[in-house]
Amino acid sequence: MSEPTMQSALLDGLTEPQREAVSHVDGPLLVLAGPGSGKTRVITRRVAYLVREVGIAPWQVLAITFTNKAAGEMQARVAELVSQRQARALTLCTFHSLCARLLRQHAQLLGFPPGFSIYDSDDQKRAVKQALEELEISASNFSPANVLSSISKAKNELVDAEAYTAAADNFYSKTVARVFARYTDILQRNAAMDFDDLLLYLVQLFRGHPQTLRELQDRYQYVLIDEYQDTNHAQFLIAAALAQRHQNLCATGDPDQSIYGWRGANIRNILEFEQQFPGAKVVRLEQNYRSTGHILAAADALIRHNTARKHKELFTAAGEGARVRCVTCFDERDEADAAVEFMQKVHDEQNIAWSGMAVFYRMNSLSRVMEDALRNAGIPYQIARGTAFYERAEIRNVVAYLRAIVNPADEVALLRIINMPTRGIGDRSIEAVQAFALGNHMTFDQVIIDPRRVTSLSNRAQNTIAAFAAMLRKWRKTAGFDDDPQQPYPPPQNQPGLRLFVEDVIRQSGLHHAYLNDKSDPDQERLANLGEFVTFTQQFEDDLEFNREDDDADQPLPLRDKLLAMLEQISLVSDVDNVNSDSGAVTLMTLHAAKGLEFPVVTILGLEDGLLPHQRAGESSRPGDALEEERRLCFVGITRAMRYLTLSHAIQRTIFGRTMSAIASPFLRELPEEHLEQIRHSADDEQDDQDDHVLGESLLQRRQARGLAGEYPIGCYVRHNEFGLGVVESISAEGAHTRCRVRFLQVGRKTLILQYAKLERVDPEDDF
């Protein structure tokens, strides 16, 4: 290891705190990076500094971030600072990608084949529905989504089905425990893992096989974790385990941007970093390079109301800029019109491209009216709503074929494709195969190899199923998955390329012919999508070969390895990986999806109590923590804006077909007036009259609300016709409605509107 030079070119152009973070070598390091403070620049320079200046072998550096898009951008930036060979030897990926990679290498230690499937959210729902059906539990009483949420939360806390069952203490949790156990059985029968299993099983690998962990610790001697505030318990343990021996863990992040508590992220991981890693060096990045002064000051004033944080003195050299536009609108249509008018104005007068504008909202349902307004104005837009391309039926069909080739035990994939396209294998035939497999302790794929054993099948069905199974076996052999010592598969140089193999699957499966003759798709868009998928496979194959760094890099990779890597990437695509900032369109997305992005012009819709903060915050078992996370979410949205920021709310809003008065978000009152431009928007004079009427009505309602709040002080006992007896825990008389949170003895906490709740004050001595 060489000593770093006194003044590396990699430190040029950095501030003093940035230099400290980049040049720190050994020991734990916490980089508290405010929004827009050049965090990615620091991480990439630090990786390059370790390799170029300190002489660390690049394969000993592991950098983890939370989206494939961020990992790709980081890889590209590092490649500009080190040699191509060094860049390829680095490990820069997401947590789930790292887990999938390591588990494939050591899967057999956990009883899985290397070709195990990774189930996405759609696959998981299918498996949970199957578990509910097998257990004869009503999906209407226990929705697959809710059950999956409970299972996911447990797995992120490293609680498996057995431990969950042991801890279940009520009807709901005991029922979920039964589903959890059956769901786990289904995954294991299918040789599959879901996203949460990737973390859970890696921790189990570390705990059960210390020698494997030691080998990984020797390899990854410098570990960098980006967005550390978003790590859950399992991710924390993985990072801590890898860094346990050498203590060279660099965590970067910002507790003020921790917004994923609802899916298991633990803000304490970053708040308590110095306790978990004694002697850690702490560097604060406080200069913001993104936003102008008024925007940054408003964000800073807002987040100071939180208590679970590490303070940073945020500042910018970008000038004050425009004040934050706080727009009061009549209703949701008026709100959308106001947003469109301003975007049109800055587009025409400031020459800001549509791609430089974004609209954020707390709930997806708020996008519909905004979409209508943009369409009516002729403004192009895109919605960041997940992995749309890979969710299309025709793409899922191709991927299912490839998954079945890689992992014949994947029953979910097999059931999707066994009669796709139509082969005359009906539901009754499939059910007969499933029943035979269950009754004889066999897997679905073991039965279809020789379906003649299923005597209830017709000769035609037996022959068709056998032909289908033979087709899959042929592809497995070609790809190198059929390990037959008598007939070894050809060496990589004699195997077809990934693109040619996928093309062969699409054609021989019948998918190409089916979509070519699909009368419901006259423009043949589905066929075009298959063509786009083939293009993707070629690009993936080229990138994979180019980025290799191994002893056999001059030889082509085996088709088996390429196919596994491609399926892994598809299954781990992040929700916002497909956002195209160069599309020439306004981007619409949730506030959660906006994290990590930036736009010159930002509009945040629906700053109303019940929307932002969300109503669930008041109903949480820890309402203070939930409210702080909602405030952090608003902070994240505000700090995405570079030049212009609009915060809008409506006086009334229609939800589920009912028009109701809306209360401005309490977050708006936490913004200093000197940084705001208050705007009252209305579309026409008639609406102005309506607006005046509503405003006058609201004033009267507010006076009534304050009086009503005095009748139900905190701590008083009340009775509700449906929920029974309870205690008032908090009350808010802000706006036209009075919200009251009550802890009921039978049903727990509920947030009610006093004007409609019909609560009755009771004497505890008489009723409790």
HELIX and SHEET records of a PDB file:
HELIX    1   1 ALA A    9  LEU A   11  5                                   3    
HELIX    2   2 GLU A   16  SER A   23  1                                   8    
HELIX    3   3 LYS A   39  TYR A   49  1                                  11    
HELIX    4   4 LEU A   50  VAL A   54  3                                   5    
HELIX    5   5 PRO A   58  GLN A   60  5                                   3    
HELIX    6   6 ASN A   68  ALA A   79  1                                  12    
HELIX    7   7 GLN A   84  ALA A   89  1                                   6    
HELIX    8   8 PHE A   95  HIS A  106  1                                  12    
HELIX    9   9 ALA A  107  LEU A  110  5                                   4    
HELIX   10  10 SER A  121  LEU A  135  1                                  15    
HELIX   11  11 PRO A  144  ASN A  156  1                                  13    
HELIX   12  12 ALA A  161  ALA A  167  1                                   7    
HELIX   13  13 PHE A  171  ARG A  189  1                                  19    
HELIX   14  14 PHE A  195  GLY A  208  1                                  14    
HELIX   15  15 PRO A  210  ARG A  219  1                                  10    
HELIX   16  16 TYR A  228  ASP A  230  5                                   3    
HELIX   17  17 HIS A  233  LEU A  242  1                                  10    
HELIX   18  18 PRO A  255  GLN A  257  5                                   3    
HELIX   19  19 GLY A  261  ARG A  263  5                                   3    
HELIX   20  20 ARG A  268  LEU A  271  1                                   4    
HELIX   21  21 PHE A  273  GLN A  276  1                                   4    
HELIX   22  22 GLY A  293  ILE A  303  1                                  11    
HELIX   23  23 GLU A  332  GLU A  349  1                                  18    
HELIX   24  24 TRP A  354  GLY A  356  5                                   3    
HELIX   25  25 ASN A  364  LEU A  366  5                                   3    
HELIX   26  26 SER A  367  ASN A  376  1                                  10    
HELIX   27  27 ALA A  388  GLU A  391  1                                   4    
HELIX   28  28 ALA A  393  VAL A  406  1                                  14    
HELIX   29  29 GLU A  411  ILE A  417  1                                   7    
HELIX   30  30 ASP A  427  GLY A  439  1                                  13    
HELIX   31  31 PHE A  444  ILE A  449  1                                   6    
HELIX   32  32 PRO A  451  ARG A  453  5                                   3    
HELIX   33  33 ASN A  459  ALA A  479  1                                  21    
HELIX   34  34 PRO A  492  ASN A  494  5                                   3    
HELIX   35  35 LEU A  498  GLN A  508  1                                  11    
HELIX   36  36 LEU A  511  LEU A  516  1                                   6    
HELIX   37  37 GLU A  525  PHE A  546  1                                  22    
HELIX   38  38 LEU A  559  SER A  571  1                                  13    
HELIX   39  39 LEU A  591  ALA A  594  1                                   4    
HELIX   40  40 GLN A  615  GLU A  619  1                                   5    
HELIX   41  41 PRO A  623  ILE A  638  1                                  16    
HELIX   42  42 PRO A  666  ARG A  669  1                                   4    
HELIX   43  43 GLU A  673  HIS A  675  5                                   3    
HELIX   44  44 ASP A  685  ALA A  709  1                                  25    
HELIX   45  45 LEU A  754  ALA A  757  1                                   4    
HELIX   46  46 PRO A  764  ASP A  767  1                                   4    
SHEET    1   A 6 THR A  91  THR A  94  0                                        
SHEET    2   A 6 VAL A  61  THR A  65  1                                        
SHEET    3   A 6 TYR A 222  ILE A 225  1                                        
SHEET    4   A 6 LEU A 249  GLY A 253  1                                        
SHEET    5   A 6 LEU A  29  ALA A  33  1                                        
SHEET    6   A 6 LYS A 281  LEU A 285  1                                        
SHEET    1   B 2 SER A 117  TYR A 119  0                                        
SHEET    2   B 2 ALA A 192  ASP A 194  1                                        
SHEET    1   C 2 GLN A 287  ASN A 288  0                                        
SHEET    2   C 2 PHE A 315  THR A 316  1                                        
SHEET    1   D 7 TYR A 381  ILE A 383  0                                        
SHEET    2   D 7 VAL A 586  THR A 590  1                                        
SHEET    3   D 7 MET A 357  TYR A 361  1                                        
SHEET    4   D 7 PHE A 599  ILE A 604  1                                        
SHEET    5   D 7 ALA A 641  ALA A 650  1                                        
SHEET    6   D 7 VAL A 324  CYS A 329  1                                        
SHEET    7   D 7 LEU A 676  ARG A 680  1                                        
SHEET    1   E 2 GLN A 652  ILE A 655  0                                        
SHEET    2   E 2 ARG A 658  SER A 661 -1                                        
SHEET    1   F 5 GLY A 748  ILE A 753  0                                        
SHEET    2   F 5 ARG A 739  PHE A 744 -1                                        
SHEET    3   F 5 GLY A 724  SER A 732 -1                                        
SHEET    4   F 5 TYR A 717  HIS A 720 -1                                        
SHEET    5   F 5 GLU A 760  VAL A 762 -1                                        
END                                                                             
